[in-house]
Amino acid sequence: MTAIKINAITVPEGSGDELAHRFAARAGAVDGADGFEGFELLRPTDDRDQWLVITRWRDEASFQAWLESPGFAEGHRSAVERAGGEAPQKPVSTHSEVWSYEVAGGSQPG
């Protein structure tokens, strides 16, 4: 059963573009992980300040294996850090929490 992980990230006004830029800079970092099925970064279109990072995994074990992998740690470093520089001084978010779901129903077009 597909495991869905949603990272709800609280982003202060004016920092959303930087968050999107940082995600774009590490696009594909998780793609080769065993059991990884997909990723989306959702920008709010209303007054909310929470962005959602949605990942889908073959199962919970695949997600846990990714969390414990060197690729996870590397993928969560900034591009500057990966190039040998110092971490950015200003964090983009003020809070983050991970929600866990599995598909309980739905439909497919066509």
Buried (B, 14 or more C-beta within 10 A) or exposed (E): EBBBBBBBBBBEEEBBEBBBEBBEEBEEBBEEBEBBEEBEBEEEEEEEBBBBBBBBBBEBEBBEBBEEBEBBEEBEEBEEEEEEEEEEEEEBBEEBEEEEEEEEEEEEEE
